[in-house]
Amino acid sequence: MQLFKSLAALVLLVAGAALAVTAFDPPARHVSPPAPPERTKAVLDLVSAQRFSLAQPYESAWRAERPQVRSGWLVVIAADPADCVPRNELESVLQWGAQTLERINSGTDSGRIVAVLADDALAGEAQLDLGAQPCFHGPAGLPERMDAAELATRLALAREDGLEPFAARTVGAALARGGAALEFRDRDELQLFAAQLILAHSPTEGDLARGMLVPRLK
């Protein structure tokens, strides 16, 4: 009987302590990410750029027409970390000229975004000129719903806002850091290389990168 009384007292003591902690522990606050820009906002810098091509193209899910990606640029962009916070709703669409950027990571803490800038497959074999168009965050939307007409409208808006392409010296320095053009078998190989860039430029997203480096079953 005495044992049961002791156990009951212990239970009450633990429960009381838990209530006390709960009473003095402030509730967690949900901090909403900053709202996307209503107009357009230029990214801060072009860190590196490297040309790539694929033996096996893949269908892009980052614009409405679902073009085939055969070649393009693998870029690392510096942006305001506040503009990189993932959202569970419409978010700022990252765009280079009249093309969406396929973001591989978020860059929330580092402000460094690794992304694929695909050549405009809708225009044939044209190779995008990195120094011809501005790179910017546009108003909130969904990139998978952006078609050529919508992207052109957003590019016109960026020009109205005074956004300009990267300077020639910036593009030249980024190309030098990126190095020689790369040839990949498919999108999986492209992502393996992109994972290495995430580890180098956005180490706080190491878990994401290491998950991308896990061999995939074919």
TORKOL-4160 file (C-alpha; in steps of 0.2 Angstrom, whole numbers, padded with zeros to 4 digits, m for minus):
218
<pt num="1" X="0000" Y="0000" Z="0000"/>
<pt num="2" X="0014" Y="0012" Z="0005"/>
<pt num="3" X="0022" Y="0008" Z="m0012"/>
<pt num="4" X="0007" Y="0013" Z="m0022"/>
<pt num="5" X="0006" Y="0029" Z="m0011"/>
<pt num="6" X="0024" Y="0033" Z="m0016"/>
<pt num="7" X="0021" Y="0030" Z="m0034"/>
<pt num="8" X="0005" Y="0041" Z="m0034"/>
<pt num="9" X="0015" Y="0055" Z="m0026"/>
<pt num="10" X="0029" Y="0054" Z="m0038"/>
<pt num="11" X="0016" Y="0055" Z="m0053"/>
<pt num="12" X="0008" Y="0070" Z="m0045"/>
<pt num="13" X="0025" Y="0078" Z="m0043"/>
<pt num="14" X="0031" Y="0075" Z="m0061"/>
<pt num="15" X="0014" Y="0081" Z="m0068"/>
<pt num="16" X="0015" Y="0097" Z="m0057"/>
<pt num="17" X="0033" Y="0100" Z="m0064"/>
<pt num="18" X="0027" Y="0098" Z="m0082"/>
<pt num="19" X="0012" Y="0110" Z="m0079"/>
<pt num="20" X="0024" Y="0123" Z="m0071"/>
<pt num="21" X="0036" Y="0122" Z="m0086"/>
<pt num="22" X="0021" Y="0123" Z="m0098"/>
<pt num="23" X="0015" Y="0138" Z="m0089"/>
<pt num="24" X="0031" Y="0148" Z="m0090"/>
<pt num="25" X="0037" Y="0142" Z="m0107"/>
<pt num="26" X="0030" Y="0155" Z="m0120"/>
<pt num="27" X="0021" Y="0148" Z="m0134"/>
<pt num="28" X="0031" Y="0146" Z="m0151"/>
<pt num="29" X="0028" Y="0160" Z="m0162"/>
<pt num="30" X="0025" Y="0157" Z="m0181"/>
<pt num="31" X="0035" Y="0170" Z="m0191"/>
<pt num="32" X="0028" Y="0172" Z="m0208"/>
<pt num="33" X="0041" Y="0174" Z="m0222"/>
<pt num="34" X="0042" Y="0192" Z="m0230"/>
<pt num="35" X="0030" Y="0195" Z="m0243"/>
<pt num="36" X="0036" Y="0193" Z="m0261"/>
<pt num="37" X="0039" Y="0210" Z="m0271"/>
<pt num="38" X="0024" Y="0218" Z="m0279"/>
<pt num="39" X="0035" Y="0223" Z="m0294"/>
<pt num="40" X="0052" Y="0216" Z="m0298"/>
<pt num="41" X="0069" Y="0216" Z="m0288"/>
<pt num="42" X="0086" Y="0212" Z="m0295"/>
<pt num="43" X="0097" Y="0199" Z="m0287"/>
<pt num="44" X="0113" Y="0204" Z="m0279"/>
<pt num="45" X="0126" Y="0196" Z="m0289"/>
<pt num="46" X="0131" Y="0182" Z="m0301"/>
<pt num="47" X="0144" Y="0171" Z="m0292"/>
<pt num="48" X="0148" Y="0158" Z="m0305"/>
<pt num="49" X="0141" Y="0151" Z="m0322"/>
<pt num="50" X="0145" Y="0135" Z="m0331"/>
<pt num="51" X="0139" Y="0129" Z="m0348"/>
<pt num="52" X="0131" Y="0112" Z="m0348"/>
<pt num="53" X="0123" Y="0100" Z="m0361"/>
<pt num="54" X="0114" Y="0084" Z="m0359"/>
<pt num="55" X="0114" Y="0068" Z="m0369"/>
<pt num="56" X="0096" Y="0064" Z="m0363"/>
<pt num="57" X="0085" Y="0079" Z="m0362"/>
<pt num="58" X="0072" Y="0081" Z="m0348"/>
<pt num="59" X="0055" Y="0090" Z="m0348"/>
<pt num="60" X="0056" Y="0106" Z="m0338"/>
<pt num="61" X="0042" Y="0108" Z="m0324"/>
<pt num="62" X="0047" Y="0126" Z="m0322"/>
<pt num="63" X="0036" Y="0134" Z="m0336"/>
<pt num="64" X="0019" Y="0130" Z="m0343"/>
<pt num="65" X="0025" Y="0124" Z="m0360"/>
<pt num="66" X="0035" Y="0110" Z="m0352"/>
<pt num="67" X="0050" Y="0112" Z="m0364"/>
<pt num="68" X="0064" Y="0100" Z="m0366"/>
<pt num="69" X="0080" Y="0105" Z="m0358"/>
<pt num="70" X="0095" Y="0100" Z="m0368"/>
<pt num="71" X="0108" Y="0113" Z="m0363"/>
<pt num="72" X="0110" Y="0129" Z="m0353"/>
<pt num="73" X="0119" Y="0136" Z="m0339"/>
<pt num="74" X="0122" Y="0130" Z="m0321"/>
<pt num="75" X="0123" Y="0146" Z="m0311"/>
<pt num="76" X="0126" Y="0152" Z="m0293"/>
<pt num="77" X="0117" Y="0168" Z="m0289"/>
<pt num="78" X="0118" Y="0179" Z="m0274"/>
<pt num="79" X="0101" Y="0186" Z="m0267"/>
<pt num="80" X="0094" Y="0194" Z="m0252"/>
<pt num="81" X="0091" Y="0179" Z="m0240"/>
<pt num="82" X="0074" Y="0187" Z="m0236"/>
<pt num="83" X="0069" Y="0184" Z="m0254"/>
<pt num="84" X="0074" Y="0165" Z="m0253"/>
<pt num="85" X="0062" Y="0160" Z="m0239"/>
<pt num="86" X="0051" Y="0145" Z="m0245"/>
<pt num="87" X="0033" Y="0148" Z="m0245"/>
<pt num="88" X="0018" Y="0136" Z="m0245"/>
<pt num="89" X="0009" Y="0148" Z="m0257"/>
<pt num="90" X="0012" Y="0159" Z="m0271"/>
<pt num="91" X="0030" Y="0165" Z="m0271"/>
<pt num="92" X="0042" Y="0177" Z="m0280"/>
<pt num="93" X="0047" Y="0169" Z="m0297"/>
<pt num="94" X="0065" Y="0170" Z="m0300"/>
<pt num="95" X="0068" Y="0174" Z="m0319"/>
<pt num="96" X="0082" Y="0178" Z="m0330"/>
<pt num="97" X="0077" Y="0188" Z="m0345"/>
<pt num="98" X="0061" Y="0179" Z="m0352"/>
<pt num="99" X="0066" Y="0162" Z="m0344"/>
<pt num="100" X="0062" Y="0155" Z="m0327"/>
<pt num="101" X="0076" Y="0148" Z="m0317"/>
<pt num="102" X="0075" Y="0130" Z="m0310"/>
<pt num="103" X="0081" Y="0132" Z="m0292"/>
<pt num="104" X="0090" Y="0117" Z="m0285"/>
<pt num="105" X="0091" Y="0124" Z="m0267"/>
<pt num="106" X="0082" Y="0139" Z="m0258"/>
<pt num="107" X="0097" Y="0149" Z="m0251"/>
<pt num="108" X="0087" Y="0154" Z="m0236"/>
<pt num="109" X="0102" Y="0156" Z="m0224"/>
<pt num="110" X="0116" Y="0159" Z="m0236"/>
<pt num="111" X="0108" Y="0169" Z="m0250"/>
<pt num="112" X="0116" Y="0158" Z="m0263"/>
<pt num="113" X="0105" Y="0150" Z="m0275"/>
<pt num="114" X="0111" Y="0136" Z="m0287"/>
<pt num="115" X="0099" Y="0135" Z="m0302"/>
<pt num="116" X="0098" Y="0129" Z="m0320"/>
<pt num="117" X="0095" Y="0142" Z="m0333"/>
<pt num="118" X="0090" Y="0132" Z="m0348"/>
<pt num="119" X="0092" Y="0138" Z="m0366"/>
<pt num="120" X="0075" Y="0143" Z="m0373"/>
<pt num="121" X="0070" Y="0127" Z="m0381"/>
<pt num="122" X="0055" Y="0136" Z="m0388"/>
<pt num="123" X="0066" Y="0146" Z="m0399"/>
<pt num="124" X="0076" Y="0132" Z="m0406"/>
<pt num="125" X="0094" Y="0131" Z="m0404"/>
<pt num="126" X="0097" Y="0148" Z="m0397"/>
<pt num="127" X="0110" Y="0150" Z="m0383"/>
<pt num="128" X="0106" Y="0162" Z="m0369"/>
<pt num="129" X="0117" Y="0177" Z="m0367"/>
<pt num="130" X="0121" Y="0179" Z="m0349"/>
<pt num="131" X="0125" Y="0198" Z="m0352"/>
<pt num="132" X="0109" Y="0202" Z="m0362"/>
<pt num="133" X="0095" Y="0202" Z="m0349"/>
<pt num="134" X="0092" Y="0206" Z="m0331"/>
<pt num="135" X="0091" Y="0192" Z="m0317"/>
<pt num="136" X="0077" Y="0196" Z="m0305"/>
<pt num="137" X="0064" Y="0191" Z="m0292"/>
<pt num="138" X="0047" Y="0195" Z="m0299"/>
<pt num="139" X="0029" Y="0196" Z="m0292"/>
<pt num="140" X="0021" Y="0181" Z="m0283"/>
<pt num="141" X="0016" Y="0167" Z="m0294"/>
<pt num="142" X="0019" Y="0149" Z="m0299"/>
<pt num="143" X="0033" Y="0146" Z="m0312"/>
<pt num="144" X="0025" Y="0130" Z="m0318"/>
<pt num="145" X="0011" Y="0141" Z="m0324"/>
<pt num="146" X="0022" Y="0154" Z="m0333"/>
<pt num="147" X="0021" Y="0154" Z="m0352"/>
<pt num="148" X="0031" Y="0164" Z="m0364"/>
<pt num="149" X="0019" Y="0178" Z="m0365"/>
<pt num="150" X="0018" Y="0180" Z="m0345"/>
<pt num="151" X="0037" Y="0179" Z="m0344"/>
<pt num="152" X="0039" Y="0192" Z="m0358"/>
<pt num="153" X="0027" Y="0204" Z="m0348"/>
<pt num="154" X="0037" Y="0201" Z="m0332"/>
<pt num="155" X="0053" Y="0205" Z="m0341"/>
<pt num="156" X="0045" Y="0221" Z="m0348"/>
<pt num="157" X="0040" Y="0226" Z="m0330"/>
<pt num="158" X="0058" Y="0223" Z="m0324"/>
<pt num="159" X="0064" Y="0235" Z="m0338"/>
<pt num="160" X="0052" Y="0248" Z="m0332"/>
<pt num="161" X="0059" Y="0246" Z="m0315"/>
<pt num="162" X="0076" Y="0250" Z="m0321"/>
<pt num="163" X="0084" Y="0233" Z="m0319"/>
<pt num="164" X="0099" Y="0230" Z="m0329"/>
<pt num="165" X="0109" Y="0215" Z="m0335"/>
<pt num="166" X="0125" Y="0210" Z="m0325"/>
<pt num="167" X="0140" Y="0220" Z="m0331"/>
<pt num="168" X="0152" Y="0211" Z="m0343"/>
<pt num="169" X="0166" Y="0210" Z="m0330"/>
<pt num="170" X="0154" Y="0202" Z="m0318"/>
<pt num="171" X="0149" Y="0189" Z="m0331"/>
<pt num="172" X="0167" Y="0186" Z="m0336"/>
<pt num="173" X="0172" Y="0183" Z="m0318"/>
<pt num="174" X="0157" Y="0171" Z="m0315"/>
<pt num="175" X="0162" Y="0161" Z="m0331"/>
<pt num="176" X="0180" Y="0160" Z="m0325"/>
<pt num="177" X="0174" Y="0153" Z="m0308"/>
<pt num="178" X="0163" Y="0141" Z="m0316"/>
<pt num="179" X="0176" Y="0134" Z="m0328"/>
<pt num="180" X="0175" Y="0123" Z="m0344"/>
<pt num="181" X="0158" Y="0117" Z="m0351"/>
<pt num="182" X="0151" Y="0101" Z="m0344"/>
<pt num="183" X="0143" Y="0086" Z="m0353"/>
<pt num="184" X="0131" Y="0076" Z="m0343"/>
<pt num="185" X="0122" Y="0060" Z="m0347"/>
<pt num="186" X="0105" Y="0065" Z="m0340"/>
<pt num="187" X="0097" Y="0076" Z="m0326"/>
<pt num="188" X="0102" Y="0064" Z="m0312"/>
<pt num="189" X="0120" Y="0068" Z="m0317"/>
<pt num="190" X="0117" Y="0086" Z="m0318"/>
<pt num="191" X="0109" Y="0086" Z="m0300"/>
<pt num="192" X="0124" Y="0077" Z="m0293"/>
<pt num="193" X="0135" Y="0091" Z="m0299"/>
<pt num="194" X="0123" Y="0104" Z="m0292"/>
<pt num="195" X="0124" Y="0095" Z="m0275"/>
<pt num="196" X="0142" Y="0099" Z="m0275"/>
<pt num="197" X="0139" Y="0117" Z="m0278"/>
<pt num="198" X="0126" Y="0118" Z="m0264"/>
<pt num="199" X="0139" Y="0110" Z="m0252"/>
<pt num="200" X="0152" Y="0123" Z="m0258"/>
<pt num="201" X="0140" Y="0139" Z="m0258"/>
<pt num="202" X="0126" Y="0135" Z="m0246"/>
<pt num="203" X="0133" Y="0123" Z="m0233"/>
<pt num="204" X="0118" Y="0125" Z="m0221"/>
<pt num="205" X="0108" Y="0115" Z="m0234"/>
<pt num="206" X="0120" Y="0101" Z="m0233"/>
<pt num="207" X="0106" Y="0089" Z="m0229"/>
<pt num="208" X="0098" Y="0093" Z="m0245"/>
<pt num="209" X="0114" Y="0091" Z="m0255"/>
<pt num="210" X="0119" Y="0074" Z="m0246"/>
<pt num="211" X="0101" Y="0068" Z="m0250"/>
<pt num="212" X="0104" Y="0072" Z="m0268"/>
<pt num="213" X="0121" Y="0063" Z="m0268"/>
<pt num="214" X="0113" Y="0046" Z="m0263"/>
<pt num="215" X="0113" Y="0034" Z="m0278"/>
<pt num="216" X="0097" Y="0032" Z="m0286"/>
<pt num="217" X="0089" Y="0016" Z="m0291"/>
<pt num="218" X="0086" Y="0014" Z="m0310"/>
